[in-house]
């Protein structure tokens, strides 16, 4: 009996031992499978890096040209300096010595290294993206002396913007791919240089190209002995843009000459090609190409003029009197009025118990639509806007290109805000009061627009009702010659009565060529049509309060000028928005100069002389000033109406 029990215990122990041995072999088998199959590539790479190393060869990004073939964005050779931790015995000492050699703060170098400690030790950690020749020479000398065997110097292509800040917001800038970008795009890896804004971002996949590689044999201290093979990088796709570099320069020269910040957009109204797109002040994208330093980045972000903001696409402003064409189109097309409809302007109009004044104290007398546009009579458009109503104004503003995004091939565009009864209910939970329509009728109140949307609106009026899609890409070259890129289809088309359209266009022609406020944009022989406008920055009471303290330029009104030309066969349309220019007539000369350059190139004529900003030769009436309410007017209790209205 005892013998049987002993044998049973021995059997149990042998079974347990056999199970443990089998389990052990299973663990070993799984481990071998993981090491040799699952992690094969990783360990193979580590093994090969003991005597071989694969060095990446960055592909040059594709060049960018203007519509005439002028290079706008190029590449240049530069050097990067990196640490390879695999070959360092003392990383702290390497960081300390390298920071001293490069003239960098040791803390900044340690922070850079710390961000990459989780990566394989054989993968280089880039310390300097665009090293100076002095830095390269200093590191190379110490490598030869074996002081920095764990530091490598590589030649890499880097972005170059030969025009510096010209069209900076259009081109955008490049930088190292963020973790979020790498996780979203399987093509990207840590350290890749990608577009961060502008066309550099939108067309990054085309511009990047394909990186090459060089396999080399290294000795025990990481010094290269010989090259095994080399795969040449492939340059990215070349892009030809729709913009004309000379027209772009003309726009920006005009802003600088007059000392304005702001934005300008010029389109071909026939197909939506962008001829120029500018936002000022701008920045130099070259500062980003080699990795922007913290002081420069902080300065750009804290600058009160906000040079990183693309005013053309992101800025939203009251359109002032440039909105009056929208009200006119709504009234005509909805059958509320015809072009002969007349209003007697005595200098003010009473609406909902309030007096709203015109910019002209004595009034304009009796005007029809064309001359109301020419003179920018506020009372006329108060009356018409009140008759049309906010929802029909909203409808036609949207059809013409306002109240929505333009669809341009650039990132971060904002939509204009075009109020309606539904919009106010959804936004504030309150109903729309009819008195609010009075302010909207002259481009004040809740309506705000982006400059790009105003350019689309003018193109729609110029071409007869087609809302084009602004676009920048004209052709591509993938190495086998240029291939044209078809323009994107129009966003919409609206059928407008030719007679109504002609009435609006005639009024805009009179603004520039008659007695209107756009006379400073007149170009003999080219029939420019346009409209000036002023947008209040603050209310009149706010202005008086500020004036009592410390009034600055920032309190001035903004100036608009929208245009197309020639009237009967428009080939260019656009907008110039000048911040704190006080009057829309101040923006007109900038548009004129840009159009003169455009037509000179089109017709093979000598280029116009550089723009100058003399005192206005033509007396311009001060119709664009905000206008207070009539004395003793009774304010409506229904609406928080503005204290004044902006004129032309």
C-alpha positions in Angstrom: 0.0 0.0 0.0 2.8 2.4 0.9 4.7 1.4 -2.2 1.7 2.2 -4.3 1.3 5.6 -2.7 5.0 6.3 -3.3 4.7 5.3 -6.9 1.7 7.5 -7.4 3.5 10.5 -5.9 6.5 9.8 -8.2 4.2 9.6 -11.2 2.6 13.0 -10.3 6.0 14.6 -9.9 7.2 13.2 -13.2 4.0 14.4 -14.9 4.5 17.9 -13.4 8.1 17.9 -14.5 7.2 16.8 -18.0 4.6 19.5 -18.2 7.1 22.1 -17.0 9.7 20.9 -19.5 7.1 21.0 -22.3 5.9 24.4 -21.2 9.5 25.6 -21.2 10.1 24.3 -24.7 6.9 26.0 -25.8 8.0 29.3 -24.3 11.4 28.9 -26.0 9.7 28.1 -29.3 7.4 31.1 -29.1 10.3 33.3 -28.1 12.4 32.0 -31.1 9.4 32.6 -33.4 9.0 36.2 -32.1 12.7 36.9 -32.4 13.2 35.3 -35.7 9.9 35.9 -37.5 7.9 38.7 -35.9 11.0 40.9 -35.1 13.1 39.6 -37.9 13.5 42.9 -39.7 14.2 44.9 -36.6 17.0 42.6 -35.4 18.3 42.2 -39.0 18.6 46.0 -39.2 20.4 46.1 -35.9 22.8 43.3 -36.9 23.6 44.9 -40.2 24.2 48.2 -38.6 27.0 46.7 -36.7 29.0 46.8 -39.9 26.6 48.4 -42.4 24.6 51.5 -42.3 21.8 52.8 -44.6 21.9 56.5 -45.0 18.8 58.3 -46.3 19.2 60.7 -49.2 16.4 63.2 -49.0 14.6 63.9 -52.3 14.5 67.6 -53.4 11.0 69.0 -53.3 9.5 69.9 -56.6 10.1 73.4 -58.0 7.2 75.9 -58.2 6.9 78.2 -61.2 4.6 81.1 -62.1 2.3 81.0 -65.2 5.2 82.4 -67.3 7.8 79.9 -66.1 9.5 82.2 -63.5 10.9 80.1 -60.6 9.1 81.0 -57.4 10.2 78.2 -55.1 13.5 76.3 -55.5 15.9 74.1 -53.5 19.5 74.7 -52.3 22.2 72.5 -50.8 22.7 72.6 -47.1 24.2 70.5 -44.3 22.6 68.8 -41.4 24.5 67.7 -38.2 23.2 64.7 -36.3 24.2 62.4 -33.3 24.3 58.6 -33.7 23.9 57.2 -30.2 25.0 53.8 -31.2 28.7 55.0 -31.5 28.9 57.1 -28.4 30.4 56.0 -25.1 29.2 59.0 -23.2 26.2 60.8 -24.6 26.3 63.5 -22.0 29.8 64.4 -23.0 28.9 64.3 -26.7 26.0 66.7 -26.1 28.2 69.1 -24.0 31.0 69.2 -26.6 28.7 69.4 -29.6 26.7 72.3 -28.1 30.0 74.1 -27.5 31.3 73.5 -31.0 28.1 74.6 -32.7 27.5 77.6 -30.4 24.2 76.3 -29.2 22.6 76.2 -25.8 23.3 72.8 -24.2 19.8 72.6 -22.8 18.3 73.0 -26.3 20.5 70.2 -27.6 19.6 67.9 -24.7 15.9 68.7 -25.3 16.2 67.7 -29.0 18.0 64.5 -28.0 15.4 63.7 -25.4 12.6 63.9 -27.9 14.2 61.0 -29.8 15.4 58.7 -27.1 12.7 56.1 -27.8 13.9 55.6 -31.3 16.6 53.0 -32.3 20.1 53.9 -31.2 21.5 53.7 -34.7 19.0 56.2 -36.1 20.6 59.7 -36.3 19.2 62.5 -34.2 19.2 65.7 -36.1 20.6 68.6 -34.1 21.0 71.3 -36.8 18.9 71.3 -39.9 20.7 74.0 -41.9 24.2 74.2 -40.5 26.6 77.1 -41.4 29.9 76.3 -43.1 31.7 77.3 -39.9 29.6 74.7 -37.9 30.3 72.0 -40.5 34.0 72.8 -40.5 34.2 72.7 -36.7 32.4 69.3 -36.5 34.4 67.8 -39.4 37.7 68.8 -37.7 36.8 67.1 -34.4 35.6 64.0 -36.2 39.0 63.7 -37.8 40.5 64.0 -34.4 38.1 61.3 -33.1 36.6 63.8 -30.6 33.1 63.5 -32.1 33.0 60.0 -33.8 29.3 59.8 -33.0 28.4 63.0 -34.9 27.7 62.9 -38.7 27.4 65.7 -41.3 25.1 65.1 -44.2 24.4 67.2 -47.3 20.7 67.7 -47.9 18.5 69.8 -50.2 16.6 72.5 -48.4 13.7 74.8 -49.6 14.6 78.2 -51.0 12.2 81.1 -51.7 14.0 83.5 -54.0 11.3 86.1 -53.7 11.5 86.1 -49.9 8.2 87.3 -48.4 6.5 87.7 -51.8 3.2 85.6 -51.8 4.3 84.0 -48.5 0.8 83.0 -47.5 0.2 81.5 -50.9 3.4 79.4 -50.9 3.3 78.6 -47.2 6.4 77.0 -45.5 7.9 73.6 -44.7 9.0 72.0 -41.5 9.6 68.6 -39.9 6.5 66.3 -39.9 4.7 66.3 -36.6 3.7 63.0 -34.9 0.1 63.6 -36.0 1.1 64.1 -39.6 3.2 60.9 -39.5 0.4 58.9 -38.0 -2.1 60.1 -40.7 0.2 59.5 -43.7 1.9 56.1 -44.2 4.3 57.7 -46.6 5.8 59.9 -43.9 8.4 59.1 -41.3 10.0 60.9 -38.4 12.3 63.7 -39.7 10.6 64.1 -43.1 10.2 67.7 -44.3 6.6 68.4 -45.3 4.5 71.4 -46.2 2.9 73.1 -43.2 0.8 75.7 -44.9 -0.1 77.1 -48.3 0.5 75.1 -51.5 3.4 73.5 -49.8 0.8 71.7 -47.6 -2.0 71.2 -50.1 0.3 69.7 -52.7 2.8 68.1 -50.3 2.3 64.6 -51.8 3.2 65.8 -55.2 6.1 68.0 -54.1 7.8 65.5 -51.8 9.4 63.1 -54.3 10.9 59.8 -53.4 13.9 59.6 -51.0 17.0 57.7 -52.0 19.4 55.7 -49.9 23.1 54.9 -49.6 24.4 51.7 -47.9 27.9 52.0 -46.5 30.3 49.8 -44.6 31.5 51.4 -41.3 34.2 50.4 -38.8 33.8 49.9 -35.1 33.7 53.7 -34.4 31.2 54.4 -37.1 33.6 55.8 -39.7 32.6 55.0 -43.3 34.9 52.6 -45.1 33.2 52.2 -48.5 29.8 52.5 -50.2 28.0 49.3 -51.1 25.2 50.7 -53.2 23.4 54.0 -53.8 19.8 54.7 -54.8 19.4 58.2 -56.2 16.5 60.2 -54.8 13.8 61.3 -57.2 12.8 65.0 -57.3 9.2 65.9 -56.5 6.7 66.9 -59.1 7.2 70.4 -60.5 4.2 72.7 -60.3 3.2 75.6 -62.5 0.9 78.0 -60.8 -1.8 80.3 -62.3 -0.3 83.4 -60.6 1.6 86.0 -62.5 4.7 87.0 -60.5 4.8 90.5 -62.0 1.1 91.2 -61.0 1.8 89.7 -57.6 4.7 92.1 -57.1 2.6 95.0 -58.3 0.0 94.3 -55.6 2.5 94.0 -52.8 4.5 97.0 -54.0 1.3 99.0 -53.9 0.6 98.0 -50.3 4.1 98.9 -49.2 4.1 102.2 -51.0 0.9 103.3 -49.3 1.9 101.8 -46.0 -1.2 99.6 -45.6 -1.7 96.1 -44.3 -4.4 94.1 -45.8 -5.2 91.6 -48.6 -5.7 91.4 -52.3 -7.0 88.8 -54.7 -7.1 89.0 -58.5 -8.9 86.3 -60.5 -9.6 85.5 -64.1 -13.4 85.6 -64.0 -13.6 83.2 -67.0 -12.1 80.2 -65.3 -11.2 81.1 -61.7 -7.4 81.2 -62.2 -5.8 83.1 -59.4 -3.5 85.8 -60.9 -2.4 87.2 -57.6 -3.2 86.6 -53.9 -1.5 88.6 -51.2 -1.8 89.1 -47.4 0.3 91.7 -45.7 2.2 91.9 -43.5 3.8 88.6 -44.3 6.7 86.6 -43.2 9.8 85.1 -44.9 9.2 81.4 -45.5 13.0 81.0 -45.7 13.1 81.4 -41.9 11.2 78.0 -41.7 13.1 76.1 -44.3 16.1 75.3 -42.1 14.1 75.0 -38.9 12.9 78.2 -37.3 14.5 79.4 -34.1 12.4 80.1 -31.0 13.0 83.9 -30.9 11.8 84.3 -34.5 8.8 82.0 -34.0 7.8 83.8 -30.8 8.2 87.2 -32.5 5.9 86.1 -35.3 3.3 84.8 -32.9 3.3 87.8 -30.6 3.4 90.5 -33.4 0.3 92.6 -33.0 0.1 92.8 -36.9 -0.4 89.0 -37.0 1.9 88.3 -40.0 1.1 84.6 -39.9 -2.6 85.2 -40.5 -3.7 84.9 -44.1 -6.1 87.9 -44.3 -7.2 86.9 -47.8 -8.7 83.6 -46.7 -9.1 83.9 -42.9 -9.9 87.6 -42.3 -13.6 88.4 -42.0 -14.6 92.1 -42.2 -17.7 94.2 -42.8 -17.9 94.8 -46.6 -19.3 98.3 -46.3 -20.7 99.7 -49.6 -19.1 96.9 -51.7 -22.1 94.9 -50.5 -24.6 97.2 -52.3 -24.3 95.3 -55.6 -25.6 92.2 -53.8 -28.6 94.1 -52.6 -29.2 95.5 -56.0 -29.0 92.0 -57.6 -31.5 90.6 -55.1 -33.9 93.4 -55.6 -33.7 93.2 -59.4 -33.8 89.4 -59.8 -36.6 89.0 -57.2 -38.7 91.6 -59.1 -38.9 94.0 -56.1 -37.6 96.9 -58.3 -36.4 97.5 -61.8 -33.4 99.6 -62.8 -35.6 102.7 -63.2 -36.8 102.5 -59.6 -36.0 105.9 -57.9 -35.6 107.1 -54.4 -35.4 110.7 -53.2 -32.5 111.1 -50.8 -32.7 114.1 -48.6 -29.8 113.1 -46.5 -31.5 110.6 -44.2 -34.3 108.0 -44.1 -36.6 107.0 -41.3 -37.0 103.3 -40.7 -38.7 101.6 -37.7 -38.6 104.8 -35.7 -35.0 105.6 -36.3 -33.2 108.0 -38.6 -30.4 106.6 -40.7 -28.3 109.2 -42.4 -26.6 109.2 -45.8 -23.0 110.1 -46.1 -23.9 113.2 -48.0 -25.4 115.7 -45.6 -27.6 117.5 -48.1 -28.7 114.3 -49.8 -28.4 113.1 -53.4 -31.8 114.1 -54.6 -33.7 111.6 -56.7 -31.6 108.7 -58.1 -32.2 105.5 -60.1 -30.2 102.3 -59.5 -27.2 103.0 -61.7 -26.6 106.5 -60.2 -27.3 105.2 -56.7 -24.4 102.8 -57.2 -22.3 105.5 -58.7 -22.9 107.9 -55.8 -23.2 105.0 -53.3 -26.4 106.5 -51.8 -27.1 105.0 -48.5 -30.7 106.0 -48.4 -31.4 104.3 -51.7 -30.1 101.0 -50.4 -31.7 101.4 -47.0 -35.0 101.6 -48.9 -34.3 98.8 -51.3 -32.9 96.5 -48.7 -35.9 97.0 -46.5 -38.1 96.1 -49.4 -36.2 92.9 -50.3 -35.8 91.6 -46.8 -32.9 89.7 -45.2 -33.7 86.2 -46.4 -33.7 87.2 -50.1 -30.5 89.2 -49.6 -29.0 86.1 -48.0 -30.1 84.0 -51.0 -28.5 86.2 -53.6 -25.4 86.9 -51.6 -24.8 83.1 -51.4 -25.6 82.7 -55.1 -23.0 85.3 -56.0 -20.3 83.7 -53.8 -20.6 85.2 -50.3 -21.7 83.4 -47.2 -19.7 80.2 -48.2 -16.2 79.1 -48.8 -14.7 79.8 -52.2 -13.1 76.3 -52.5 -9.7 77.6 -53.3 -6.8 75.0 -53.1 -5.3 76.5 -50.0 -5.8 75.4 -46.4 -7.7 77.0 -43.5 -10.2 79.2 -45.4 -13.0 80.8 -43.4 -16.5 81.2 -44.7 -18.1 84.6 -44.8 -21.0 85.2 -42.5 -24.2 86.1 -44.3 -27.1 86.6 -41.8 -30.6 85.4 -42.3 -33.6 84.8 -40.0 -32.6 81.1 -39.6 -28.9 82.0 -39.0 -29.8 84.4 -36.2 -32.2 82.0 -34.6 -29.6 79.2 -34.6 -26.7 81.5 -33.5 -28.3 83.6 -30.8 -31.7 81.9 -30.2 -33.4 85.2 -31.1 -35.6 86.3 -34.0 -34.4 88.7 -36.7 -35.8 92.2 -36.5 -36.6 94.0 -39.7 -34.6 97.0 -38.5 -31.4 95.0 -38.6 -31.8 94.6 -42.4 -31.2 98.4 -42.8 -27.6 98.1 -41.6 -27.0 94.9 -43.6 -28.2 96.7 -46.7 -25.1 98.9 -46.8 -22.7 96.1 -45.7 -22.7 96.7 -41.9 -24.3 94.9 -39.0 -23.9 91.1 -38.8 -22.6 90.6 -42.4 -18.8 89.9 -42.6 -16.9 88.7 -45.6 -13.4 87.4 -46.6 -11.5 89.1 -49.4 -11.4 85.9 -51.4 -15.2 85.7 -51.3 -15.5 89.3 -52.5 -13.2 88.4 -55.4 -15.5 85.5 -56.3 -18.6 87.8 -56.0 -17.1 90.3 -58.5 -16.1 87.5 -60.9 -19.7 86.2 -60.8 -21.1 89.7 -61.7 -18.4 90.1 -64.3 -19.0 86.8 -66.1 -22.8 86.8 -66.0 -23.6 84.5 -63.1 -21.0 81.7 -63.0 -19.5 81.2 -59.5 -16.0 80.1 -60.4 -13.8 78.1 -58.1 -10.5 79.9 -57.5 -7.5 77.7 -58.1 -3.7 78.0 -58.2 -2.5 74.8 -60.0 -2.1 75.3 -63.8 0.2 72.4 -64.9 2.4 69.7 -63.5 5.7 68.1 -64.7 6.5 64.6 -63.3 9.7 64.4 -65.4 8.2 63.9 -68.8 7.1 67.4 -69.7 4.3 69.7 -68.6 0.7 68.5 -68.5 -2.1 71.0 -68.1 -4.4 70.5 -65.1 -8.1 71.1 -66.0 -9.7 73.9 -63.9 -12.1 72.7 -61.2 -15.8 73.0 -62.2 -17.7 76.1 -61.2 -19.4 75.9 -57.8 -22.7 77.0 -59.2 -24.4 79.0 -62.0 -27.3 81.4 -61.7 -29.2 82.8 -64.6 -29.5 86.5 -64.3 -31.6 88.8 -66.5 -29.1 90.5 -68.9 -30.8 93.8 -68.4 -30.4 93.6 -64.7 -26.8 92.6 -64.9 -26.2 95.4 -67.4 -27.7 97.9 -65.0 -25.4 96.8 -62.1 -22.3 96.8 -64.4 -23.2 100.3 -65.7 -23.4 101.6 -62.2 -20.0 100.1 -61.3 -18.5 101.6 -64.5 -19.8 105.0 -63.4 -18.1 104.6 -60.0 -14.7 104.6 -61.8 -15.4 106.5 -65.0 -18.1 108.9 -63.9 -18.5 111.0 -60.7 -18.0 108.1 -58.3 -15.4 107.5 -55.7 -13.4 104.9 -57.7 -11.9 107.4 -60.1 -8.4 106.7 -58.9 -8.7 103.3 -60.5 -9.5 104.6 -64.0 -7.4 103.3 -66.8 -8.1 105.0 -70.1 -9.1 102.4 -72.8 -9.8 99.6 -70.4 -13.2 100.4 -69.0 -12.6 99.5 -65.4 -15.7 98.9 -63.3 -15.6 98.9 -59.6 -16.9 99.9 -56.2 -15.3 101.4 -53.1 -16.4 100.7 -49.6 -15.6 101.6 -46.0 -16.0 99.2 -43.0 -16.3 100.6 -39.5 -13.8 99.2 -37.1 -15.5 100.5 -33.9 -18.8 102.2 -33.2 -18.9 106.0 -33.2 -19.3 106.2 -29.4 -16.3 103.8 -29.1 -14.3 106.1 -31.4 -15.2 109.1 -29.3 -14.2 107.4 -26.1 -10.9 106.3 -27.7 -10.3 109.8 -29.0 -10.6 111.1 -25.5 -7.7 108.9 -24.6 -5.1 107.8 -27.0 -6.3 107.5 -30.6 -4.2 105.4 -32.9 -4.3 104.3 -36.5 -6.0 101.1 -35.3 -9.3 103.1 -34.9 -9.5 104.1 -38.5 -12.0 102.4 -40.8 -11.0 99.8 -43.4 -11.1 100.5 -47.1 -12.3 98.2 -49.9 -12.1 98.4 -53.6 -13.6 95.6 -55.8 -13.3 95.6 -59.6 -13.4 93.9 -62.9 -12.1 95.0 -66.4 -12.7 95.5 -69.2 -16.5 96.0 -68.6 -17.7 94.3 -71.8 -15.2 91.4 -71.8 -13.9 91.0 -68.3 -10.5 89.2 -68.0 -9.6 90.2 -64.5 -11.7 90.7 -61.4 -10.7 91.1 -57.8 -10.5 93.0 -54.5 -8.1 95.1 -52.6 -8.7 95.4 -48.9 -6.7 98.0 -47.0 -6.7 97.9 -43.2 -7.3 101.3 -41.6 -7.1 103.1 -44.9 -10.1 105.2 -43.9 -11.6 105.2 -47.4 -12.2 102.7 -50.1 -10.8 105.3 -52.6 -7.4 104.8 -50.9 -7.4 101.1 -52.0 -8.3 101.9 -55.6 -4.8 103.0 -56.8 -3.3 99.7 -55.7 -5.8 97.8 -57.9 -5.1 100.2 -60.7 -1.4 99.6 -60.7 -1.9 95.8 -60.6 -4.3 96.0 -63.5 -1.9 98.2 -65.5 0.8 95.6 -65.1 -1.7 92.8 -66.1 -2.8 94.6 -69.2 0.7 95.7 -70.2 1.8 92.1 -70.1 -1.3 90.9 -71.9 -1.0 93.5 -74.7 2.9 93.5 -75.0 3.1 97.1 -73.8 5.9 98.8 -71.7 5.5 98.1 -68.0 4.0 101.1 -66.1 6.3 103.1 -63.9 6.6 102.1 -60.2 3.6 103.1 -58.1 3.9 106.2 -56.0 1.6 107.5 -53.3 1.3 111.3 -53.8 -1.5 113.4 -52.5 -4.7 112.7 -54.4 -4.8 114.7 -57.6 -8.6 114.3 -57.8 -10.6 115.7 -55.0 -12.3 112.7 -53.3 -15.4 113.6 -51.3 -15.4 112.3 -47.7 -18.4 110.1 -48.3 -16.9 107.1 -46.6 -17.0 108.4 -43.0 -19.3 106.8 -40.5 -22.5 108.8 -40.2 -24.2 109.4 -36.8 -28.0 109.4 -36.3 -30.0 112.5 -36.9 -30.3 114.6 -33.8 -33.4 113.9 -31.8 -34.1 110.6 -33.7 -36.1 108.1 -31.8 -34.3 104.8 -31.5 -36.3 101.6 -32.0 -36.7 99.4 -29.0 -36.7 96.3 -31.3 -33.1 96.3 -32.4 -29.7 97.3 -31.0 -29.1 99.3 -34.2 -25.7 100.7 -34.8 -25.1 104.3 -33.8 -24.0 105.2 -37.3 -23.6 103.8 -40.8 -20.6 103.7 -43.0 -21.0 105.3 -46.5 -19.3 104.6 -49.7 
